């Protein structure tokens, strides 16, 4: 049978179709014929045809003409740690995922017009509009609220982001910042120096601005590189800046390097200073740097467990063309296409199991965190090799391996990979909770042109401009359950959810999970907010976004639960003083503490950073004396009374799960989390881990 699909502009496509095709199949064919993305298909009565119905079920007749709406194409796909935002060709922005991480932009939706670029912190987004103004949404403590500097955000040309703050460069070379002050959201102390700025680099909690005259201005957490006064006289004629999580490295035009920030994270390069000559480029991971010299050799510094020392492979690091990194390891591609890796073996620092034969490496991508991770390399023949932790995608299942052919690009979450093939198909492997299983979208992941990732989910832009996502649903992934809810709510089976049907859903969610009942005005507002094509109802794609927002409303904000008071003191003894840097690792802003507690990645980063500062003998464990350093830092920063040996010993024994006599990083993270929970539980007085108050405001 023949069906015509026409646009209001008069453009049309004539298609030969089978009555057993679904309306969605028909739309896909029309999209390919017209070369643009389509929204809904309507018959001559103006009725929207349900996408899942067959052509015959929808009553479409041979020779009939259907009217289609045009859907704006996706132009840019941006990810925070737990949410996605898509910039469309019409200048609008659609967000989904964790609402606390920027997955809900409805409060600023009417301002998101003529958007040109979007940037993300860990849990917020900011958009530059065509007139040079800025709109922000997400966690206010991480840059999601720019109202305090709104009047200054004019003629903005570029945005940069740390984990919890934004920096905007204006056309006159000045800079405006907002967000968490300890992450660079407050630049008042260097405001007069922030002029003629041409670019900005950021690490987790600090910024470094490169000015046109080659000088550098820094601000943010002073311990993480926000204070560069000790090397300021050396920061002249700078051409590029690179960053680990807590340190910076500047390459001068002379080819030498200047470093500052936390020493254990690459902020001190004195041991290799004489070797850092004729540097061409620097790569960084969480806690180490690797510099490629003009002769193709490599110089490393920073934490040795993260690849800060390459002694074991130094002789092989010749004719290096490129270096990529996971969070705790490096992988170098040599001129002959071979691989050299070093760093944490569980993060991909050991590639001895990889057999390349004569195949050259074209591209490398990394998954994981700083304790576990993996690499995936695309070879010149389009095949893929992997190594590292199997739980992070370091091993490809036998049923998947044959599909990894003619691969053009790879993306990664923290525990999974997604490979985009030249034919537009996508192949996934790794942890299914992090996007390693896309079978729910089988048949739909085709004609893909781009993939992006949060920590736990993937999103793909298709050629027709539509977007599909999978992985952790709360963090932007799989929407299959929401689609099943749509089918149950579509009582009149017309392929749309209307106001009455939406009210039934809200009442059911109120009874089952405590969602606050919405009045008729709010129901209408929600319906209008997500009805992007103004059809008067929500199709399945529009409904998925609404349903996620209703779930997030029901969940509400996470609140910390105070732990039980611990046993108190008996006798005390003196201890050596902890390093001053440990003080800087303790967050003192309640909003920032809440952000840490609601983000596993941020909690891990903060806990491990503190751990490394306290691990004075660098043996990978905190013993009783080193744990006492944390108590000393709490005492100095928050006025906590110092505990005695018994109290410290009890906490060590409580969290020492492997009975090793000390706490490794994962064991310490659990103690650290309990500490922050007790701090956040009350802004007046909270009983602390060691039997004394740890918070008072």
C-alpha positions as CSV (number, residue, x, y, z in Angstrom):
1,X,0.0,0.0,0.0
2,X,1.0,3.6,-0.6
3,X,1.1,6.3,2.2
4,X,2.1,9.9,1.9
5,X,3.6,11.8,4.8
6,X,3.6,15.6,4.5
7,X,4.8,18.6,6.5
8,X,3.0,21.9,6.9
9,X,5.8,23.4,4.7
10,X,4.5,21.3,1.9
11,X,7.5,18.9,1.8
12,X,6.3,15.3,1.5
13,X,7.4,11.7,1.1
14,X,5.6,8.9,-0.7
15,X,6.2,5.5,0.8
16,X,5.4,1.9,-0.1
17,X,4.5,0.3,3.2
18,X,3.2,-3.0,4.6
19,X,0.0,-2.8,6.8
20,X,1.8,-4.9,9.5
21,X,4.3,-2.1,10.0
22,X,3.9,0.0,13.1
23,X,3.3,3.7,13.0
24,X,6.8,4.1,14.4
25,X,8.2,2.0,11.5
26,X,6.3,4.3,9.1
27,X,7.8,7.4,10.8
28,X,11.3,6.0,10.6
29,X,11.0,5.4,6.9
30,X,9.6,8.9,6.4
31,X,12.5,10.4,8.4
32,X,15.0,8.6,6.2
33,X,13.3,9.8,3.1
34,X,13.0,13.4,4.2
35,X,16.3,13.6,6.0
36,X,15.0,15.1,9.2
37,X,13.5,14.2,12.5
38,X,9.7,13.9,12.8
39,X,7.5,14.2,15.8
40,X,3.9,12.9,15.7
41,X,1.9,11.5,12.7
42,X,-1.7,12.6,12.4
43,X,-4.6,11.6,10.2
44,X,-6.8,14.0,8.3
45,X,-9.0,14.3,11.4
46,X,-6.1,15.6,13.4
47,X,-5.9,12.5,15.5
48,X,-2.4,11.5,16.7
49,X,-1.6,8.0,15.6
50,X,-0.1,5.7,18.4
51,X,3.4,4.7,17.6
52,X,3.0,1.1,18.7
53,X,-0.1,0.4,16.7
54,X,0.2,-1.2,13.3
55,X,-0.8,0.8,10.2
56,X,-3.9,-1.3,9.8
57,X,-4.9,-1.0,13.5
58,X,-4.5,2.8,13.2
59,X,-7.0,2.7,10.3
60,X,-4.7,4.2,7.7
61,X,-6.0,3.5,4.2
62,X,-4.1,2.9,0.9
63,X,-3.3,6.3,-0.7
64,X,-4.0,8.2,2.5
65,X,-2.0,11.3,3.4
66,X,-0.7,11.8,6.9
67,X,0.6,15.1,8.5
68,X,3.8,15.1,10.5
69,X,5.3,17.5,12.9
70,X,9.0,18.3,12.9
71,X,11.1,17.4,15.9
72,X,14.2,19.6,16.6
73,X,17.4,17.6,16.2
74,X,19.8,17.1,19.0
75,X,22.9,19.3,18.6
76,X,24.9,18.8,21.8
77,X,24.7,16.1,24.4
78,X,26.2,17.0,27.8
79,X,26.5,15.0,31.0
80,X,26.9,15.8,34.7
81,X,27.8,12.9,36.9
82,X,24.2,11.8,37.2
83,X,22.1,13.6,34.5
84,X,22.0,14.5,30.8
85,X,21.1,17.6,28.9
86,X,20.5,17.8,25.2
87,X,20.8,21.1,23.3
88,X,18.5,21.0,20.3
89,X,18.9,22.8,16.9
90,X,16.0,25.2,17.8
91,X,18.0,26.4,20.9
92,X,15.9,24.6,23.5
93,X,17.4,22.2,26.1
94,X,15.9,19.0,27.4
95,X,17.3,17.5,30.7
96,X,16.7,14.1,32.4
97,X,18.3,11.9,35.1
98,X,18.8,12.8,38.7
99,X,17.0,16.0,39.4
100,X,19.5,16.9,42.2
101,X,22.2,16.7,39.5
102,X,20.5,18.9,36.9
103,X,18.1,16.3,35.4
104,X,15.2,18.7,35.9
105,X,15.2,22.1,34.2
106,X,11.5,22.9,34.4
107,X,12.1,25.9,36.7
108,X,14.2,27.6,34.0
109,X,12.6,26.1,30.9
110,X,11.1,29.4,29.8
111,X,14.6,30.9,29.9
112,X,16.2,28.2,27.9
113,X,15.8,29.8,24.5
114,X,18.3,30.4,21.8
115,X,20.9,28.4,23.7
116,X,24.3,28.0,22.0
117,X,26.4,25.9,24.4
118,X,25.9,23.9,27.6
119,X,28.5,23.0,30.3
120,X,28.2,20.8,33.5
121,X,29.7,20.6,36.9
122,X,29.2,17.3,38.9
123,X,25.6,18.1,39.6
124,X,24.5,21.2,37.7
125,X,24.3,22.7,34.2
126,X,24.8,26.2,32.8
127,X,23.8,27.4,29.3
128,X,25.1,30.3,27.2
129,X,22.3,32.0,25.2
130,X,22.7,33.8,21.9
131,X,22.6,37.2,23.6
132,X,25.6,36.2,25.9
133,X,23.5,35.7,29.0
134,X,23.6,32.5,31.1
135,X,21.0,30.2,32.6
136,X,21.8,27.6,35.3
137,X,20.0,24.8,36.9
138,X,20.6,21.8,39.2
139,X,22.2,21.7,42.7
140,X,22.5,25.4,43.9
141,X,25.6,24.4,45.9
142,X,27.3,23.2,42.7
143,X,26.6,26.1,40.4
144,X,22.9,25.5,39.7
145,X,21.9,28.9,40.9
146,X,23.6,32.0,39.3
147,X,21.1,34.6,40.6
148,X,23.8,36.2,42.8
149,X,25.9,37.2,39.7
150,X,23.0,37.3,37.1
151,X,23.6,41.0,36.3
152,X,27.3,40.3,35.6
153,X,26.6,37.5,33.2
154,X,26.5,39.5,30.1
155,X,28.4,39.0,26.8
156,X,29.7,35.5,28.0
157,X,31.7,33.6,25.4
158,X,32.9,30.6,27.2
159,X,32.2,28.5,30.3
160,X,34.5,26.3,32.4
161,X,33.5,24.1,35.4
162,X,35.0,22.4,38.4
163,X,33.1,19.8,40.3
164,X,30.9,22.4,42.1
165,X,31.5,25.8,40.5
166,X,31.4,27.6,37.1
167,X,33.6,30.3,35.6
168,X,32.4,32.4,32.7
169,X,34.7,34.3,30.4
170,X,33.2,37.5,29.0
171,X,34.0,39.1,25.7
172,X,36.1,41.8,27.4
173,X,38.4,39.1,29.0
174,X,36.9,39.4,32.5
175,X,35.6,36.4,34.5
176,X,32.5,35.8,36.5
177,X,32.2,32.9,38.9
178,X,29.5,31.2,41.0
179,X,28.9,28.0,42.9
180,X,30.7,26.4,45.9
181,X,33.3,28.9,47.2
182,X,35.7,26.0,48.1
183,X,35.5,24.8,44.5
184,X,36.2,28.1,42.9
185,X,32.8,29.7,43.0
186,X,34.2,32.8,44.7
187,X,36.9,34.7,42.8
188,X,36.6,38.1,44.6
189,X,40.1,37.9,46.0
190,X,41.6,37.9,42.4
191,X,38.9,39.9,40.7
192,X,41.2,42.7,39.7
193,X,43.7,40.2,38.2
194,X,41.1,38.5,36.1
195,X,41.4,40.5,32.9
196,X,42.5,39.7,29.4
197,X,41.8,36.1,30.1
198,X,41.9,33.8,27.1
199,X,41.3,30.4,28.6
200,X,40.6,28.7,31.9
201,X,41.6,25.2,33.2
202,X,39.9,23.5,36.2
203,X,40.5,20.6,38.5
204,X,38.0,19.3,41.1
205,X,38.1,22.4,43.4
206,X,40.1,25.2,41.8
207,X,40.6,27.2,38.6
208,X,43.6,28.5,36.7
209,X,43.1,31.3,34.2
210,X,45.7,31.9,31.4
211,X,45.9,35.5,30.4
212,X,47.0,36.9,27.0
213,X,50.4,37.9,28.4
214,X,51.1,34.3,29.4
215,X,50.6,34.9,33.2
216,X,48.3,32.7,35.3
217,X,45.7,33.7,37.9
218,X,44.3,31.0,40.3
219,X,41.5,30.7,42.8
220,X,39.4,28.1,44.7
221,X,40.6,25.6,47.2
222,X,44.1,26.8,48.0
223,X,45.3,23.2,48.8
224,X,44.1,22.0,45.4
225,X,46.0,24.7,43.4
226,X,43.8,27.7,44.1
227,X,46.8,29.4,45.6
228,X,49.8,29.7,43.3
229,X,51.7,32.4,45.1
230,X,54.7,30.1,45.8
231,X,55.3,29.7,42.0
232,X,53.8,32.9,40.7
233,X,57.2,34.4,39.7
234,X,57.7,31.2,37.5
235,X,54.3,31.4,35.8
236,X,55.4,33.6,32.9
237,X,55.1,32.9,29.2
238,X,52.7,30.0,29.8
239,X,51.3,28.3,26.7
240,X,49.1,25.5,28.2
241,X,47.8,24.2,31.6
242,X,46.8,20.6,32.6
243,X,45.3,19.4,35.8
244,X,44.9,16.3,38.0
245,X,42.1,16.3,40.6
246,X,44.0,18.5,43.1
247,X,47.0,20.0,41.2
248,X,48.0,22.0,38.1
249,X,50.9,21.8,35.7
250,X,51.8,24.7,33.3
251,X,53.8,24.2,30.2
252,X,55.9,27.2,29.3
253,X,56.9,28.2,25.8
254,X,60.4,27.2,26.7
255,X,59.2,23.6,27.1
256,X,59.7,23.6,30.9
257,X,57.0,22.9,33.4
258,X,55.7,24.6,36.6
259,X,53.5,22.7,39.1
260,X,51.5,23.6,42.1
261,X,48.7,22.2,44.3
262,X,48.6,19.0,46.4
263,X,52.0,17.4,46.2
264,X,50.7,13.8,46.3
265,X,48.5,14.6,43.3
266,X,51.3,16.0,41.1
267,X,51.6,19.5,42.6
268,X,55.3,18.9,43.3
269,X,57.6,18.0,40.4
270,X,61.0,18.7,42.0
271,X,62.2,15.1,41.7
272,X,61.9,15.2,37.9
273,X,62.4,19.0,37.3
274,X,65.7,18.5,35.5
275,X,64.0,16.1,33.1
276,X,61.1,18.3,32.2
277,X,62.6,20.0,29.2
278,X,61.2,20.4,25.7
279,X,57.8,19.2,26.9
280,X,55.2,19.0,24.0
281,X,52.1,17.9,25.9
282,X,50.9,16.7,29.3
283,X,48.3,14.1,30.2
284,X,46.8,13.7,33.7
285,X,44.7,11.3,35.7
286,X,43.3,11.7,39.2
287,X,46.7,12.0,41.0
288,X,49.6,11.9,38.4
289,X,51.0,13.6,35.4
290,X,52.7,12.2,32.3
291,X,54.6,14.5,30.0
292,X,55.6,13.7,26.4
293,X,58.9,15.3,25.4
294,X,59.8,16.4,21.9
295,X,62.0,13.2,21.4
296,X,59.0,10.9,22.2
297,X,60.1,10.0,25.7
298,X,57.9,10.3,28.7
299,X,58.4,11.8,32.2
300,X,56.0,11.1,35.1
301,X,55.4,12.5,38.5
302,X,52.7,12.4,41.2
303,X,51.3,9.5,43.2
304,X,53.2,6.3,42.2
305,X,50.1,4.1,42.7
306,X,48.4,6.2,40.0
307,X,51.2,6.0,37.5
308,X,53.4,8.8,38.9
309,X,56.4,6.5,38.4
310,X,57.0,4.6,35.1
311,X,60.3,2.9,36.0
312,X,59.0,-0.5,35.1
313,X,58.3,0.5,31.5
314,X,60.6,3.5,31.0
315,X,62.8,1.7,28.5
316,X,59.8,1.1,26.3
317,X,58.5,4.6,26.4
318,X,60.1,5.7,23.1
319,X,58.5,7.4,20.1
320,X,55.3,8.0,22.1
321,X,52.6,9.7,20.0
322,X,49.7,9.9,22.5
323,X,48.8,9.1,26.1
324,X,45.4,8.3,27.5
325,X,44.5,7.8,31.1
326,X,42.0,6.0,33.3
327,X,41.6,7.5,36.8
328,X,44.6,5.6,38.1
329,X,46.7,4.4,35.1
330,X,48.2,5.5,31.8
331,X,48.3,4.0,28.3
332,X,50.8,5.2,25.7
333,X,50.4,4.7,22.0
334,X,53.8,4.4,20.3
335,X,54.6,5.5,16.7
336,X,54.4,1.8,15.6
337,X,50.9,1.5,17.0
338,X,51.9,-0.6,20.0
339,X,50.8,-0.1,23.6
340,X,52.7,0.6,26.9
341,X,50.7,0.9,30.1
342,X,51.6,1.6,33.8
343,X,49.9,2.6,37.0
344,X,47.3,0.7,39.1
345,X,46.9,-2.8,37.4
346,X,43.2,-3.0,38.5
347,X,42.6,0.3,36.6
348,X,44.3,-0.9,33.4
349,X,47.9,-0.3,34.3
350,X,48.8,-3.8,33.1
351,X,48.1,-4.7,29.5
352,X,50.3,-7.8,29.3
353,X,47.3,-9.9,28.4
354,X,46.6,-7.9,25.3
355,X,47.8,-9.4,22.0
356,X,48.0,-6.8,19.1
357,X,50.0,-8.8,16.5
358,X,50.6,-6.2,13.8
359,X,47.4,-4.2,14.4
360,X,47.9,-0.6,15.4
361,X,46.0,1.2,18.1
362,X,43.8,4.1,16.9
363,X,42.0,5.2,20.0
364,X,41.7,4.4,23.7
365,X,38.9,4.9,26.2
366,X,38.8,4.3,29.9
367,X,36.1,3.3,32.5
368,X,36.2,3.0,36.2
369,X,37.3,5.0,39.3
370,X,40.5,5.3,41.2
371,X,40.4,1.8,42.7
372,X,39.0,-0.3,39.7
373,X,38.8,0.4,36.0
374,X,39.6,-0.7,32.5
375,X,40.7,0.4,29.0
376,X,39.2,-0.4,25.6
377,X,41.3,0.3,22.5
378,X,40.0,0.6,18.9
379,X,42.5,-1.0,16.5
380,X,43.2,0.1,12.9
381,X,41.1,-2.8,11.6
382,X,38.0,-1.7,13.6
383,X,38.3,-4.4,16.2
384,X,38.5,-3.8,20.0
385,X,40.9,-5.1,22.7
386,X,40.3,-4.6,26.4
387,X,42.2,-5.0,29.6
388,X,41.8,-4.1,33.3
389,X,39.1,-5.0,35.8
390,X,36.5,-7.4,34.4
391,X,33.8,-5.7,36.5
392,X,34.5,-2.5,34.7
393,X,34.4,-3.9,31.2
394,X,38.0,-5.1,31.0
395,X,36.8,-8.4,29.6
396,X,34.4,-8.7,26.7
397,X,31.9,-11.6,26.9
398,X,32.3,-14.2,24.1
399,X,28.8,-13.5,22.8
400,X,29.7,-9.8,22.3
401,X,33.2,-10.0,20.8
402,X,32.1,-11.0,17.3
403,X,30.0,-7.8,17.2
404,X,33.0,-5.6,17.8
405,X,33.9,-5.0,14.2
406,X,34.4,-1.8,12.2
407,X,34.2,0.2,15.4
408,X,34.6,4.0,15.0
409,X,34.2,5.3,18.5
410,X,34.0,4.2,22.1
411,X,32.4,5.8,25.2
412,X,32.6,4.7,28.8
413,X,30.7,5.0,32.1
414,X,32.4,4.1,35.3
415,X,31.9,0.3,34.7
416,X,30.8,-0.2,31.1
417,X,31.7,0.6,27.5
418,X,29.6,1.4,24.4
419,X,31.1,1.0,21.0
420,X,29.7,2.9,18.0
421,X,30.2,1.0,14.7
422,X,30.6,2.6,11.3
423,X,27.2,1.3,10.3
424,X,25.6,3.3,13.2
425,X,24.9,0.3,15.5
426,X,26.0,0.3,19.1
427,X,27.6,-2.6,21.1
428,X,27.7,-2.6,24.9
429,X,29.5,-4.6,27.6
430,X,30.4,-4.3,31.3
431,X,28.2,-3.8,34.3
432,X,24.5,-3.7,33.2
433,X,23.7,-1.3,36.1
434,X,26.0,1.2,34.4
435,X,24.9,0.8,30.8
436,X,26.7,-2.4,29.9
437,X,23.4,-4.1,28.6
438,X,21.4,-2.3,25.9
439,X,19.2,-5.3,25.0
440,X,16.1,-3.4,26.1
441,X,16.7,-1.1,23.1
442,X,17.4,-3.9,20.7
443,X,16.5,-2.8,17.2
444,X,16.4,0.9,18.1
445,X,20.2,1.6,18.5
446,X,20.8,2.0,14.8
447,X,21.7,5.1,12.7
448,X,23.5,6.4,15.8
449,X,25.9,9.3,15.2
450,X,27.1,10.2,18.8
451,X,27.2,8.7,22.3
452,X,27.7,10.4,25.6
453,X,27.9,9.0,29.2
454,X,27.2,9.9,32.8
455,X,28.7,7.8,35.6
456,X,26.0,5.1,35.2
457,X,24.2,5.7,31.9
458,X,24.7,6.2,28.2
459,X,22.7,8.4,25.8
460,X,22.9,8.1,22.0
461,X,21.9,10.8,19.4
462,X,20.4,9.2,16.3
463,X,20.8,10.5,12.7
464,X,17.1,11.6,12.8
465,X,17.9,13.8,15.9
466,X,16.2,11.6,18.4
467,X,17.9,10.5,21.7
468,X,17.9,7.1,23.4
469,X,19.3,6.4,26.8
470,X,20.1,3.2,28.9
471,X,21.7,2.2,32.1
472,X,20.9,3.5,35.6
473,X,17.4,5.0,35.2
474,X,17.7,7.5,38.1
475,X,21.0,8.8,36.6
476,X,19.7,9.2,33.1
477,X,19.4,5.7,31.8
478,X,16.9,3.0,30.8
479,X,13.3,4.3,30.4
480,X,11.7,0.9,29.6
481,X,9.7,0.8,32.9
482,X,8.3,4.2,32.3
483,X,7.2,3.1,28.9
484,X,5.3,0.2,30.5
485,X,3.6,2.7,32.8
486,X,2.7,4.7,29.8
487,X,0.9,1.7,28.2
488,X,-1.1,1.2,31.4
489,X,-2.1,4.9,31.8
490,X,-3.2,5.2,28.2
491,X,-6.7,4.2,29.0
492,X,-8.3,5.2,25.7
493,X,-5.4,3.7,23.7
494,X,-4.9,6.8,21.5
495,X,-1.1,6.9,22.1
496,X,-1.3,10.0,24.4
497,X,-1.6,10.7,28.1
498,X,-4.2,13.4,28.6
499,X,-5.0,15.4,31.8
500,X,-7.6,13.0,33.1
501,X,-5.2,10.0,32.6
502,X,-2.4,12.0,34.2
503,X,-4.6,12.7,37.3
504,X,-5.3,8.9,37.7
505,X,-1.5,8.2,37.6
506,X,-0.8,10.9,40.2
507,X,-3.5,9.6,42.5
508,X,-2.0,6.1,42.2
509,X,1.5,7.4,43.0
510,X,0.2,9.3,46.0
511,X,-1.3,6.1,47.4
512,X,1.7,3.9,46.7
513,X,4.8,6.1,47.2
514,X,3.5,9.3,48.8
515,X,3.6,11.7,45.9
516,X,2.0,15.0,46.8
517,X,-1.4,15.3,45.1
518,X,-1.4,17.8,42.2
519,X,-4.3,20.2,41.8
520,X,-5.8,21.0,38.4
521,X,-3.6,24.0,37.9
522,X,-0.4,22.1,38.6
523,X,-1.6,19.2,36.4
524,X,-2.1,21.6,33.5
525,X,1.3,23.2,34.1
526,X,3.0,19.8,34.1
527,X,1.2,18.7,31.0
528,X,2.1,22.0,29.2
529,X,5.7,21.7,30.3
530,X,6.3,18.4,28.7
531,X,3.9,18.7,25.7
532,X,6.7,19.9,23.4
533,X,4.7,19.6,20.2
534,X,1.6,21.3,21.7
535,X,-0.7,18.3,20.8
536,X,-2.7,18.5,24.0
537,X,-1.3,15.3,25.4
538,X,2.0,13.4,26.0
539,X,3.3,10.7,23.7
540,X,5.6,8.0,25.1
541,X,8.8,10.0,24.8
542,X,7.3,13.1,26.5
543,X,5.7,10.9,29.2
544,X,9.0,9.3,30.1
545,X,10.4,12.7,31.0
546,X,7.3,13.6,33.1
547,X,7.3,10.2,34.9
548,X,10.9,10.6,35.9
549,X,10.2,14.0,37.4
550,X,7.2,12.7,39.3
551,X,9.4,10.0,40.8
552,X,12.0,12.5,41.8
553,X,9.3,14.7,43.4
554,X,8.2,11.6,45.4
555,X,11.8,10.7,46.4
556,X,12.5,14.2,47.6
557,X,15.9,15.3,49.0
558,X,18.2,12.7,50.7
559,X,18.7,13.5,54.4
560,X,21.5,12.0,56.4
561,X,20.7,9.8,59.4
562,X,22.8,10.3,62.5
563,X,24.8,7.3,63.7
564,X,24.7,6.0,67.2
565,X,27.1,7.8,69.7
566,X,30.3,6.0,70.2
567,X,32.1,4.9,73.4
568,X,34.1,7.8,75.0
569,X,37.5,8.3,76.5
570,X,39.8,6.7,79.1
571,X,43.5,7.8,78.9
572,X,45.3,9.8,76.2
573,X,48.8,10.0,74.8
574,X,50.6,12.5,72.5
575,X,50.7,11.9,68.8
576,X,52.7,13.5,66.0
577,X,51.0,16.4,64.2
578,X,49.1,15.6,61.0
579,X,50.1,17.4,57.8
580,X,48.4,20.8,57.4
581,X,46.9,19.7,54.1
582,X,44.6,17.2,55.9
583,X,42.7,20.2,57.3
584,X,41.7,21.3,53.8
585,X,40.2,18.0,52.9
586,X,37.4,18.4,55.5
587,X,34.3,20.1,54.0
588,X,32.9,22.9,56.2
589,X,29.9,24.0,54.1
590,X,26.6,22.1,54.9
591,X,25.5,22.3,51.3
592,X,28.7,20.8,50.1
593,X,28.5,18.0,52.7
594,X,25.0,17.2,51.4
595,X,26.3,17.1,47.8
596,X,29.0,14.7,48.9
597,X,26.6,12.4,50.7
598,X,24.2,12.2,47.7
599,X,27.0,11.5,45.2
600,X,29.0,8.2,45.5
601,X,31.6,9.5,43.1
602,X,32.1,12.8,45.1
603,X,32.2,10.9,48.4
604,X,34.8,8.5,47.0
605,X,36.9,11.4,45.7
606,X,36.8,13.4,49.0
607,X,37.4,10.3,51.2
608,X,40.3,9.1,49.1
609,X,41.8,12.5,48.9
610,X,41.7,12.8,52.7
611,X,43.1,9.2,53.0
612,X,46.1,10.0,50.9
613,X,47.0,13.0,53.0
614,X,46.7,11.0,56.2
615,X,48.7,8.0,54.9
616,X,52.0,9.4,55.9
617,X,54.0,6.2,55.3
618,X,52.2,5.7,52.0
619,X,51.6,2.0,52.7
620,X,48.0,2.0,51.6
621,X,46.6,1.8,55.1
622,X,45.8,4.1,58.0
623,X,47.0,2.8,61.3
624,X,46.1,4.1,64.7
625,X,48.6,6.9,64.7
626,X,47.6,8.1,61.2
627,X,43.9,7.9,62.1
628,X,44.7,10.1,65.0
629,X,45.8,12.7,62.4
630,X,42.1,12.9,61.3
631,X,41.1,13.5,64.9
632,X,43.7,16.3,65.1
633,X,42.4,17.9,61.9
634,X,38.8,17.8,63.3
635,X,40.0,19.3,66.5
636,X,41.8,22.2,64.7
637,X,39.0,22.9,62.1
638,X,35.8,22.2,64.0
639,X,36.9,22.3,67.7
640,X,36.4,18.6,68.3
641,X,37.9,17.4,71.6
642,X,40.7,15.0,70.9
643,X,39.9,11.3,71.7
644,X,42.1,8.9,73.5
645,X,43.6,5.6,72.3
646,X,40.6,3.5,73.3
647,X,38.1,5.6,71.3
648,X,40.4,5.6,68.2
649,X,41.1,1.9,68.6
650,X,37.4,1.1,68.8
651,X,36.7,2.9,65.5
652,X,39.7,1.3,63.8
653,X,38.5,-2.1,64.9
654,X,34.9,-1.4,63.8
655,X,35.9,-0.6,60.2
656,X,38.9,-2.9,59.8
657,X,36.9,-5.6,58.0
658,X,39.9,-7.7,56.9
659,X,41.5,-7.5,60.4
660,X,44.8,-6.2,58.9
661,X,45.4,-3.7,61.8
662,X,44.7,-0.7,59.6
663,X,42.1,0.8,57.3
664,X,42.5,0.6,53.5
665,X,40.8,3.2,51.3
666,X,37.5,1.5,51.0
667,X,37.3,0.8,54.8
668,X,38.2,4.4,55.5
669,X,35.5,5.7,53.1
670,X,32.9,4.0,55.2
671,X,34.2,5.7,58.4
672,X,34.4,9.0,56.5
673,X,30.8,8.7,55.3
674,X,29.6,8.2,58.8
675,X,31.5,11.2,60.0
676,X,29.9,13.4,57.3
677,X,26.4,12.0,58.1
678,X,26.8,13.0,61.8
679,X,28.1,16.4,60.8
680,X,25.1,17.0,58.5
681,X,22.5,15.5,60.8
682,X,22.3,18.7,62.8
683,X,23.6,22.3,62.4
684,X,23.7,22.8,66.2
685,X,25.4,19.9,68.0
686,X,25.9,16.4,66.8
687,X,27.6,13.6,68.8
688,X,30.7,12.6,67.0
689,X,32.4,9.4,66.0
690,X,34.7,9.6,68.9
691,X,32.2,10.5,71.6
692,X,32.4,14.3,71.3
693,X,30.6,17.0,69.4
694,X,31.8,17.5,65.8
695,X,29.6,20.2,64.5
696,X,28.5,23.6,65.7
697,X,27.2,26.5,63.7
